[in-house]
Amino acid sequence: MLTKKRSLAIVMMTACLAMALTLLAGCSGTDKAATESPDNNATQTETVDLMADRTITDDAGREVTIPGVGALQKIYYTGAPGQIFCFTLAPELAAGTTMEFSDAELAYLPEGTGNLPYLGTLSGGKELNPEAIMAEGVQVIFSVTIGKPGDSDVSSADDLQSQTGIPVVVVLDGTLDATPTTYRTLGTLLGKEDQAEKLASYCETALNNVDAAVATVPEDQRVRLYYAEGSEGLQTEPKGSTHSLAFDRAGADNVAQDVEAQKGKGMSPVSLEQVLAWNPQVIVAWDDVVRGGADELIRTDANWSTIDAVKDGKVYTMPNVPFSWCDRPPAVNRILGIQWIANTLYPEAYDVDMVEVTKEFYSLFYHANVTDEQAREILGNSYNG
């Protein structure tokens, strides 16, 4: 009997001890939770006010205060390169246009683009319309420079900012390799980081793939190319010109090696005798409808008929809608042009379907859904698929 009582006591003591430990653990957890409240947690993320103004340092080293991404509704740009970068990233923020589009160009741009007011441009020696820009309620103006920002870029930005009271942000583009960085910079400023990363990654991949393909082509097998500009085809761009970078990057052997580059809009004059002596294997020319070029003239005029490119049927029309693929404006449109030139010159080394490449690029950058038939029409006589 005593043994039974002693066993019962042991069981009761064990149960009480377990309950005490449970209560103690509960109190300890409560105390720990209290000490790790949001007010005391050092790792808690602070709330960012998306409506608040931000002070940033632009690519010219200028401190500029701009609206928060939540308050940003209208932007503008000082030239066509800036418009294309901003338009491809955030078309809904466009307050106006630096270009006047034809119906053929508008067919590959988002609905409503043709309704945007023309607010001027600094490209090509033209002028902005400060009064119209202010009247449209523009909150930020972007100046995308082609090359490292210099004193003139800084003074122009300062003057425009002082004149309009609108912050002007200088953004470096410059080289093709800077294009991804340009997108990431603008993505941060516009609150479009995810879309900017998609565009930047596409550009990096395309450039890397073309570089790898071109590297497999020996220098002595590079295709001799002449870029025919103007209504007679007797203006061109030497290697290293801003307007020939797409051809250079795609591995073309630019025959106009010794031609003096023209500043600004380019288009160095040459003679037909020079072109005949160069005897290019491929000619890329402006179209005679949209740009008033010499593509048909070169194909049909007897004076050009002895050139290898003409004899072999390799006079290709530059795709030109909604923007020229290789040079004007010198913006992200060149990324598509580089792929086109590389595939045209070296189809075995850069083996891609340009119809699919065109459709993907137009969808991602121009916000346009392009059919196979439309893509083939844009590619013109360069597509042999």
Secondary structure, 3 states (H helix, E strand, C coil): CHHHHHHHHHHHHHHHHHHHHHHHHHHHHHHHHHHCCCCCCCCCCCCCCCCCCEEEECCCCCEEEECCCCCCCCEEECCHHHHHHHHHHCHHHECCECCCCCHHHHCCCCCCHHHCCECECCHHHCCECHHHHHHCCCCEEEEEECCCCCHHHHHHHHHHHHHHCCCEEEEECCCHHHHHHHHHHHHHHHCCHHHHHHHHHHHHHHHHHHHHHHCCCCHHHCCEEEEEECCCCCEECCCCCHHHHHHHHCCCEECCCCCCCCCCCCCEECCHHHHHHHCCCEEEECCCCCCCCCHHHHHHCHHHCCCHHHHCCCEEECCCCCCCCCCCCCCCHHHHHHHHHHHHHCCCCCCCCHHHHHHHHHHHHHCCCCCHHHHHHHHHHHCCC
